[in-house]
Amino acid sequence: MPQPDRYDARVYSVVDRILKRALARIVSSGALTVKTAKGRTMTFGDGTGTPVSVRFMDNRAQWAFLIDADMRLGELYMDGRFCVETGTIYDFVALILREAGNRKHPLVSRLIDGLRARFRSFRLRNLPARSKRNVAHHYDLDARLYELFLDADRQYSCAYFEREDQSLEDAQAAKKRHIAKKLKAEAGNTILDIGSGWGGLALHLGQHVPDSRVLGITLSEEQLAYARMRQQPASAHVEFALQDYRTLTGRFDRIVSVGMFEHVGVGSYATFFKTCDALLADDGVMVLHTIGCSGPPGFTTPWLDKYIFPGGYVPALSEIVPVIEAAGLVITDVEVLRLHYALTLRHWRDRFMAHRDDVERLYDARFCRMWEYYLSTAEAAFRYEDLVVFQIQIAKRNDVLPMTRQYLYTN
C-alpha cells in the first residue's frame, strides 16, 4: 500500500496534467499563468495582451474547476480557494470566454451543461410565492449597496448607449426615452409598468405623457418603498403597488416591462403573455425589454441561479416568439441591443470596485468577491458570448403603429 504522501503526489500530478491539457485547448492567445496547489507554474497563450496570473489554493479546487467551472469557479473565488494574483477576475474570465467554444470544454462539463439545458423548463416554474422569494433574494438587499454603483435614478437594467463614451447617467436617460418612443403613448393613456423597480421609468412616463395614469408593480418591498418615497405632488397620477402581474385586472393602453421577464421562468411564459393580452387594450402597444441570447436555448449558469438571481433565465428569441403568437398578440418590431449591456456592466463594475470598502462594511469580504465575480462574468458574457438585449414591440393589431421606425428618431 502506498504511503499517503506518495499517493497525494501522484494525484496532484494527474490533476495538474489534466488542467494543463484543458487550458491549452482553450487559451491560444493572451498571457495566462496558472499556479497549481502543488506549486507548479504553467503558462498559456502567445504572451500578448494583459498578463493574468491565477493560483489554485488546494487540489480539490482544481478538480472542482475542471468538472464544473460554471458552478464551482464562482464559489472558489468567493471562498479564496481560487486567487487572481495579476490582473482581475474579469481579465481571467474574459480571456477564457474570448476563445472558448462548447467543443473545447472537457467532456464531463459538456454532459453537465447538456442536462441543465434539457431540464431547464422543469426547474423554472416560478409560481407567485416562489417569485416573491426570488425577487427578495436580490432586490431587497441593503439599499445603500445599489446607491454605490447605479446611476442616480437607480436604473438596474441595460442602458442605451448612443455613443460608446456616453456617461452612465446619459445612457440610462437615453434608454428611458427610447422605450417611451416605442410605446408611442398619447395624452390620457393608462400605462402599466410590470416590474417597475425603483420607479424611474414609471415616473418618466408620468412626467412626459400628459394626463396619463401610470401603475408600476413590483414584488420587492424595498423597491416599492423607495419608489413611493420619490413621488412628488406632480406625480400623483403615478401609482406603485406590491403586486404580482397574474393578479391584475382591467385594461391598459400601454404596457411596458423592463428587466422583469428574465424572472418569469420558461414554465410561466404562456401565463405572462396571456395575462398581457387580457390587460392590453385592443389598440394598445406593449414593449418588452429583456436579456436574451442570440443562440439556441440554453440554461441559467448554476452559480448565478444559486447566489444572485434564483429562478432567473435568459431566453432565446425562439422561446419567446411562439408564446407571443400563441397568445394572439402581434410582434411589430424587434431590436437587438448588442454590447450595450457590456458597457453598462463596465460602469457598474468600476463603481462597485471604487466603493468596495464601503460594500465590505455593509456585508463582508466574501460578499464583495461574490458581487465582483457576478459583475465581471456578466460583463464578459455580454462582450464575448451570445448574451444580448431584446426590445420586442407588441400589439394586438398591425395598424396601430407607423409603418417605419422614423418616429423613434424624431422629436
Secondary structure, DSSP 4 states (H G I P E B T S, - for coil): ---HHHHHHHHHHHHHHHHHHHHHHH-SSSEEEEE-TTS-EEEES-S-SSEEEEEE-SHHHHHHHHHHHHHHHHHHHHTTSEEEEES-HHHHHHHHHHH--GGGS-HHHHHHHHHHHHTHHHH----HHHHHHHHHHHHTS-HHHHHHHS-TT---S----SSTT--HHHHHHHHHHHHHHHHT--TT-EEEEES-TTSHHHHHHHHHSTT-EEEEEES-HHHHHHHHHH--GGGTTEEEEE--GGG--S-EEEEEEES-GGGT-GGGHHHHHHHHHHHEEEEEEEEEEEEEESSS-----HHHHHHT-TT----BHHHHHHHHHHTT-EEEEEEEE-SHHHHHHHHHHHHHHHTHHHHHHHS-HHHHHHHHHHHHHHHHHHHHSSEEEEEEEEESSTTSS-SSGGGGG--
